[in-house]
Structure formats: structure tokens, C-alpha cells
Amino acid sequence: MSKKVVKITNYCTILQQSIIDKGSYGYGIEKIIVNDGDGQEEIRFMYEKNTVRGRHLVARPLDLPEQDLIELLDKAIQEKLFSKDFINKLKEILNK
């Protein structure tokens, strides 16, 4: 794999992260490759919270107010988490 790896877990290899820290919790978008999958890159929305053992990923969907979602998407775009092709297709959808 030629890409820089942020972290390898039992489930996936994290290639890139855009995370917004809100103190006792954080949320983000990650570019991952599922370890037992076909090697295709995937986008994962994630939520993590502080526990007595540190900050841990919460295994449930990410629910956000629209303004926080806009902030997160903006950060991920600025950090070039998404491919240019994805951004161009998104622009096409928004311009319809």
C-alpha cells in the first residue's frame, strides 16, 4: 500500500482522518480499507467519546446537527480527505 497509514486496527486500516474535537467527544470522517474486504477504499463517519479508559470509538451511526455536519465536511474537504473525482461529482449534484 503506497498511502500513509494513520492506524491499523483489527477491523480496518485508517488512511486518513478529519476529526473535530468537542471536548468529551469527537466526530469525524475517515478514509479506510476494511482488512478482510477487497482492498477498496471506503469513507466512514465516526463518533468517539471519553471514557474512564480514554477516548474510544463508539460503534453506532454518527448523528449531527446540520451545522456540525457542514463544519465536518468543510474540514474533510480542506484536508483533502475526498478525491477530486468525488468533489467534482458532489459539485454536479449541488448544481442541479
C-alpha positions in Angstrom: 0.0 0.0 0.0 1.6 3.3 -1.1 -0.6 5.5 1.1 0.5 6.7 4.5 -1.3 4.8 7.2 -2.7 6.6 10.3 -3.6 3.5 12.2 -4.3 -0.2 11.8 -7.0 -1.9 13.8 -8.4 -5.4 13.8 -11.2 -4.2 11.6 -9.6 -1.7 9.2 -6.6 0.3 8.1 -7.2 4.0 8.6 -5.6 6.0 5.7 -6.8 9.5 6.7 -8.9 11.2 9.3 -10.7 14.5 9.7 -11.8 14.8 13.3 -13.5 17.7 15.2 -12.8 17.6 18.9 -15.7 18.7 21.1 -14.1 18.1 24.5 -15.6 14.9 25.9 -16.4 13.6 22.5 -15.3 14.0 18.9 -16.6 13.1 15.5 -15.1 12.7 12.1 -14.8 11.2 8.7 -12.2 8.6 7.9 -10.9 7.1 4.7 -10.4 3.3 5.5 -9.7 0.0 3.9 -11.6 -2.9 5.6 -8.9 -5.5 6.4 -11.0 -8.6 5.2 -12.5 -6.7 2.3 -11.5 -6.4 -1.4 -9.0 -3.6 -0.8 -11.4 -0.8 -1.8 -11.1 2.5 0.0 -14.3 3.4 1.9 -15.5 6.5 3.8 -16.6 6.0 7.4 -18.4 8.5 9.6 -17.2 8.0 13.2 -18.0 9.2 16.7 -15.8 8.8 19.7 -16.2 9.7 23.4 -14.1 9.9 26.5 -14.5 7.0 29.0 -12.5 6.2 32.2 -10.1 4.2 29.9 -9.5 7.1 27.4 -11.2 8.1 24.2 -12.9 5.2 22.4 -14.7 4.8 19.1 -18.5 4.3 19.5 -20.0 1.6 17.3 -23.1 3.4 16.2 -24.1 5.8 13.4 -23.0 9.4 13.6 -25.9 11.9 14.3 -25.1 15.6 13.9 -26.9 18.9 13.6 -26.6 20.2 10.1 -24.2 23.0 11.1 -21.8 20.5 12.7 -22.0 18.3 9.6 -21.2 21.3 7.4 -18.2 22.1 9.7 -17.0 18.4 9.4 -17.4 18.2 5.7 -15.6 21.5 5.2 -12.7 20.2 7.3 -12.5 17.0 5.4 -12.5 18.8 2.1 -9.8 21.3 3.3 -7.7 18.3 4.5 -8.2 16.7 1.0 -9.7 13.5 2.5 -12.0 13.2 -0.5 -10.7 12.5 -4.0 -11.1 15.2 -6.7 -13.5 13.0 -8.6 -15.7 12.8 -5.5 -15.7 16.6 -5.1 -16.5 17.1 -8.7 -19.4 14.7 -8.6 -20.6 16.4 -5.4 -20.4 19.8 -7.2 -22.5 18.4 -10.0 -25.2 17.2 -7.6 -25.3 20.5 -5.8 -25.5 22.5 -9.0 -28.6 20.6 -10.3 
